[in-house]
């Protein structure tokens, strides 16, 4: 299992940015993204 340092987490959070409403980074994508770049089957349209 890979572990990410606190500096790595801060870098990812800075790069991704926080979005509290589900969105599609690209319109043609089938899945949704929320938070700091979290995506998967548990993320749904209009999720907050």
Secondary structure by P-SEA (a helix, b strand, c coil): cccccaaaaaaaaaaaccccbbbbcccccccccccccccccccccccc
